[in-house]
Amino acid sequence: DGDSMIDAHIEDGDMVIAERANTAKDGQIVIAQVDGECTMKYFRQVGSKAWLEPANKNFSPIFPENDLQIIAIIKGVVRKY
């Protein structure tokens, strides 16, 4: 739920198809646990620094304070009408 990924055409109420993974490449949309909370965002990495970036300019990037774990990589979106 939420609208942090609307510019990636993932809207509130959509269902996603995800493949379980514990690593991701820069630019992939992931489900991740960051500092104990789960979220879906773009995974960004430069060198050893990794963070999560929303697809909505009204939201700020999430820089982990302690922990960032990749849970799955998004492979598709299903929208109910």
C-alpha positions as a Markdown table, in Angstrom:
| # | Residue | x | y | z |
|---|---|---|---|---|
| 1 | Asp | 0.0 | 0.0 | 0.0 |
| 2 | Gly | 1.0 | 3.6 | -0.3 |
| 3 | Asp | 2.1 | 5.8 | -3.2 |
| 4 | Ser | 5.9 | 5.9 | -2.9 |
| 5 | Met | 6.3 | 3.9 | -6.1 |
| 6 | Ile | 3.7 | 5.6 | -8.4 |
| 7 | Asp | 6.2 | 6.9 | -10.9 |
| 8 | Ala | 7.3 | 3.2 | -11.4 |
| 9 | His | 3.6 | 2.5 | -12.2 |
| 10 | Ile | 3.1 | 0.6 | -9.0 |
| 11 | Glu | 0.0 | 2.0 | -7.3 |
| 12 | Asp | -1.8 | 1.4 | -4.0 |
| 13 | Gly | -3.7 | -1.8 | -4.2 |
| 14 | Asp | -1.6 | -3.4 | -6.9 |
| 15 | Met | -0.2 | -6.9 | -6.4 |
| 16 | Val | 3.5 | -7.5 | -7.2 |
| 17 | Ile | 5.2 | -10.7 | -8.4 |
| 18 | Ala | 8.5 | -11.0 | -6.5 |
| 19 | Glu | 11.4 | -13.5 | -6.6 |
| 20 | Arg | 13.0 | -14.2 | -3.3 |
| 21 | Ala | 16.6 | -12.9 | -3.2 |
| 22 | Asn | 19.2 | -11.6 | -0.7 |
| 23 | Thr | 21.1 | -9.5 | -3.2 |
| 24 | Ala | 20.1 | -6.9 | -5.8 |
| 25 | Lys | 21.7 | -4.8 | -8.6 |
| 26 | Asp | 21.6 | -1.1 | -8.6 |
| 27 | Gly | 18.3 | 0.1 | -10.1 |
| 28 | Gln | 16.2 | -3.0 | -9.3 |
| 29 | Ile | 12.9 | -2.6 | -7.5 |
| 30 | Val | 13.1 | -4.6 | -4.3 |
| 31 | Ile | 11.3 | -5.5 | -1.2 |
| 32 | Ala | 13.7 | -4.8 | 1.6 |
| 33 | Gln | 13.9 | -4.6 | 5.4 |
| 34 | Val | 15.6 | -1.4 | 6.5 |
| 35 | Asp | 16.2 | -0.9 | 10.2 |
| 36 | Gly | 13.5 | -3.3 | 11.1 |
| 37 | Glu | 10.7 | -2.1 | 8.7 |
| 38 | Cys | 9.7 | -3.6 | 5.3 |
| 39 | Thr | 9.3 | -1.5 | 2.2 |
| 40 | Met | 9.4 | -1.6 | -1.6 |
| 41 | Lys | 11.7 | 0.8 | -3.3 |
| 42 | Tyr | 14.4 | 1.1 | -5.9 |
| 43 | Phe | 17.7 | -0.4 | -4.6 |
| 44 | Arg | 20.6 | 2.0 | -5.2 |
| 45 | Gln | 24.3 | 1.3 | -4.6 |
| 46 | Val | 27.5 | 3.2 | -5.2 |
| 47 | Gly | 30.5 | 1.3 | -4.0 |
| 48 | Ser | 29.8 | 0.0 | -0.5 |
| 49 | Lys | 27.0 | 2.5 | 0.2 |
| 50 | Ala | 23.5 | 1.3 | -0.4 |
| 51 | Trp | 20.1 | 3.0 | 0.1 |
| 52 | Leu | 16.5 | 2.8 | -1.1 |
| 53 | Glu | 14.9 | 5.3 | -3.4 |
| 54 | Pro | 11.2 | 5.9 | -3.9 |
| 55 | Ala | 9.6 | 6.5 | -7.3 |
| 56 | Asn | 7.7 | 9.5 | -6.1 |
| 57 | Lys | 9.4 | 13.0 | -5.8 |
| 58 | Asn | 7.3 | 13.7 | -2.7 |
| 59 | Phe | 9.2 | 11.0 | -0.7 |
| 60 | Ser | 12.8 | 11.1 | 0.4 |
| 61 | Pro | 15.4 | 8.3 | -0.1 |
| 62 | Ile | 15.9 | 5.9 | 2.8 |
| 63 | Phe | 19.5 | 5.6 | 4.1 |
| 64 | Pro | 19.8 | 2.7 | 6.6 |
| 65 | Glu | 21.1 | 3.7 | 10.0 |
| 66 | Asn | 21.9 | 0.1 | 11.0 |
| 67 | Asp | 20.7 | -2.6 | 8.6 |
| 68 | Leu | 19.5 | -3.1 | 5.0 |
| 69 | Gln | 18.4 | -6.6 | 3.9 |
| 70 | Ile | 17.1 | -7.5 | 0.5 |
| 71 | Ile | 14.1 | -9.9 | 0.7 |
| 72 | Ala | 12.9 | -10.1 | -2.9 |
| 73 | Ile | 13.2 | -8.5 | -6.3 |
| 74 | Ile | 10.1 | -7.3 | -8.1 |
| 75 | Lys | 9.4 | -9.1 | -11.4 |
| 76 | Gly | 5.9 | -7.9 | -12.3 |
| 77 | Val | 2.8 | -6.0 | -11.3 |
| 78 | Val | -0.8 | -7.1 | -11.3 |
| 79 | Arg | -3.5 | -4.4 | -11.2 |
| 80 | Lys | -7.1 | -5.1 | -10.3 |
| 81 | Tyr | -9.8 | -2.9 | -12.0 |
